[in-house]
Each structure stands twice: as structure tokens, then as C-alpha cells.
Amino acid sequence: MSTARPPVTSDDLDAWIAVLRGRLARREFDGLGRWDADSDTLDVDRVARIMLADLDHYGDLAAEQRQDPRIVARHGLLIQDFRRLRERIG
């Protein structure tokens, strides 16, 4: 698995995601509540971990795979989800 993360956005979301990883490691979201994601209700902690795993998987893809229109679209949706999460938890 690659340790380098792909760039996320031109705003501060990339830096926020780095902070999010630390907050998860410190278990800051325990007891924070639930998040309605794709019609499933999950703990914020679990949602954030799934999203980060998706982002890490994207970074592990070969460059030509990341150019696939379906992958580009999914990455765009993931970035939108990170923005929504940032709005929710700060």
C-alpha cells in the first residue's frame, strides 16, 4: 500500500483530512452520534474510517485507473462527502 495520499482539493480539505486521521486515532468521535450516509445510519467514527479507506484506495490505484471516468466521478462524490462531514464535525 502506498503511503503517499493523492491531492484532494485546492482548498484546505486536504489539511483537514490529515487532522481527521489524528482525531480518529485519538477516538475523539466516540459517542458523537450517528451520520446518515447512503440511507444507512452509521457512527460518525465508522463513516470517517470508511471514507478514509476509500480515499487511500484511490491513492493506491495506477494513474491510468484514476483517469477512468467512473473512478473520477466516484472520487468527486467522495470529496463532496468529506466536505459534508467537515461541516458536520468541524
N, C-alpha and C positions, 0 to 999 in steps of 0.2 A: 504494500500500500504506500502511496506517495505521501510524504509529509507536507509538501507544498500545497497550499489551498489556491484554487483559482480565484482571480479577481471577481468580486461580486458586483459592485456598482461604483459609480463615480462619486456617490455621496458618502456619508460616514457609516453606511451599513456594514461595510467590511470590518471596520474597527469595532462596531457594536457586536458583531458576531464573535470576534475574538474575546470580548468581555463576557459574552453569553457563555462561552465554553468555561470560563473561570467560575462564573456564578453557578453553573450546573455542578461543577466539581465541588464547590462549597455547599451544595444542596440548598441553595437559597430559595428554591421554588417548592420545597416540601410544604404541603398544606396551603399553597397559594390558591388552589381551586382548579376548576375544570375549564377546558377550552373546547369549543365546538368546532371540530375540523372535519370537513368532508362528511357531515352527518353522523360522525362518531363523536362521542364525548369522552375525551381523554384528559388526564392530568397535564397541566402545563409542562411539567418536567418531561413527561414522555413525548409530548408533541415536539418540544425543542430538541430532544435527542434524536427523534426520527428525522426531523428536518436537517439537523447537522449531519446525520448519516447519509442522507440524500445528497447533500452538498459535497461531502467527502467523496462519495461515489462518483459524482460528476467530475471531480478533480482527478480521479483515477482513470477516467476514460481516455482513450487515444484521441489526439487532436481531430482526426477525421470523424470520429464518432461524435465529438462535441459539435460538429458542424451540421449534423443531421437535423433537418427541420423539426422533427418530433422532439429531439433532445433539447434543441434551442427553446422550443415552446415550453417544455416541462421546466427547464431552468428558469425561464421568465416567470412562470407561476410560482416556483419555489421562492424566488426573490420577493414577489408580492406577499407571499405568506410570511416571510421574515419581517417585512415591513409591518404587516398586521400584528405580528407577535410583539414587535418592538413597541407599537402603540399601546398594546395591552399591558406589557410588563415594565416598560421603560428601560 
